[in-house]
């Protein structure tokens, strides 16, 4: 016994081809949406990084302040070292004087 055919052979072919085209169109649209989403994400991350980089940069006043503080630190450090050097030279001079006068003897 033959089963009854509910659609004509041409209609079945038409429906299959239409569904294939719909699937292809859907895939293209999904790819476009995915690409757009990734592009927006990339732009957002890039803009955020650039904003962070340039927003956190010190101003000209801050850079001058840091330079001045560094300069003051090094000048003070040099002065401290020069005063230590002068102190040790005075001690050395005193010890040499004691050795020459005979107050202290080396054994």
C-alpha positions as CSV (number, residue, x, y, z in Angstrom):
1,X,0.0,0.0,0.0
2,X,1.4,3.4,-1.0
3,X,1.5,6.2,1.5
4,X,-0.3,9.3,0.3
5,X,1.8,12.2,-0.8
6,X,0.7,15.4,0.9
7,X,2.9,17.8,-1.1
8,X,4.0,17.9,-4.7
9,X,7.6,17.1,-5.5
10,X,8.4,20.7,-6.5
11,X,7.1,22.1,-3.3
12,X,9.3,19.8,-1.2
13,X,12.4,20.9,-3.2
14,X,11.3,24.6,-2.8
15,X,10.9,24.2,1.0
16,X,14.3,22.5,1.4
17,X,16.1,25.2,-0.6
18,X,14.3,28.0,1.2
19,X,15.4,26.5,4.6
20,X,19.0,26.2,3.3
21,X,18.9,29.9,2.3
22,X,17.4,30.9,5.7
23,X,20.2,29.0,7.5
24,X,22.9,30.7,5.4
25,X,21.3,34.1,6.0
26,X,21.1,33.4,9.7
27,X,24.7,32.3,9.9
28,X,25.8,35.5,8.1
29,X,23.8,37.7,10.4
30,X,25.2,35.9,13.5
31,X,28.8,36.3,12.2
32,X,28.2,40.0,11.6
33,X,26.8,40.4,15.1
34,X,29.7,38.5,16.6
35,X,32.2,40.6,14.7
36,X,30.5,43.8,15.7
37,X,30.5,42.7,19.4
38,X,34.2,41.8,19.3
39,X,35.0,45.1,17.6
40,X,33.1,47.1,20.2
41,X,34.8,45.2,23.0
42,X,38.2,45.8,21.4
43,X,37.5,49.5,21.0
44,X,36.2,49.8,24.6
45,X,39.3,48.0,26.0
46,X,41.7,50.1,23.9
47,X,40.0,53.4,24.9
48,X,40.0,52.4,28.5
49,X,43.8,51.6,28.4
50,X,44.5,54.9,26.7
51,X,42.4,56.9,29.1
52,X,44.1,55.2,32.1
53,X,47.5,55.8,30.6
54,X,47.0,59.5,29.9
55,X,44.8,60.3,32.8
56,X,47.3,59.0,35.3
57,X,50.2,60.9,33.8
58,X,51.7,63.4,36.2
59,X,51.2,67.1,35.3
60,X,54.1,69.4,34.5
61,X,53.9,70.8,38.0
62,X,54.1,67.3,39.6
63,X,57.1,66.5,37.4
64,X,58.9,69.7,38.4
65,X,58.1,69.0,42.0
66,X,59.6,65.5,41.8
67,X,62.7,66.8,40.0
68,X,63.2,69.5,42.7
69,X,62.8,66.9,45.5
70,X,65.3,64.6,43.9
71,X,67.8,67.5,43.4
72,X,67.3,68.5,47.1
73,X,67.8,64.9,48.2
74,X,71.1,64.6,46.3
75,X,72.4,67.9,47.4
76,X,71.6,67.1,51.1
77,X,73.2,63.6,50.7
78,X,76.4,65.2,49.2
79,X,76.6,67.7,52.1
80,X,76.2,64.8,54.6
81,X,79.0,62.9,53.0
82,X,81.2,65.9,52.8
83,X,80.6,66.6,56.5
84,X,81.5,62.9,57.3
85,X,84.6,63.2,55.2
86,X,85.7,66.4,57.0
87,X,85.0,64.7,60.4
88,X,87.1,61.7,59.5
89,X,89.9,63.8,58.1
90,X,89.9,65.8,61.4
91,X,90.1,62.6,63.4
92,X,92.9,61.3,61.1
93,X,94.8,64.6,61.5
94,X,94.4,64.4,65.3
95,X,95.7,60.8,65.3
96,X,98.6,61.7,63.1
97,X,99.4,64.7,65.4
98,X,99.3,62.3,68.5
99,X,101.7,59.9,66.7
100,X,104.1,62.6,65.8
101,X,104.2,64.2,69.2
102,X,104.6,60.8,70.9
103,X,101.5,60.8,73.0
104,X,100.5,57.5,71.4
105,X,102.9,54.8,70.5
106,X,102.5,51.9,68.0
107,X,103.7,48.6,69.2
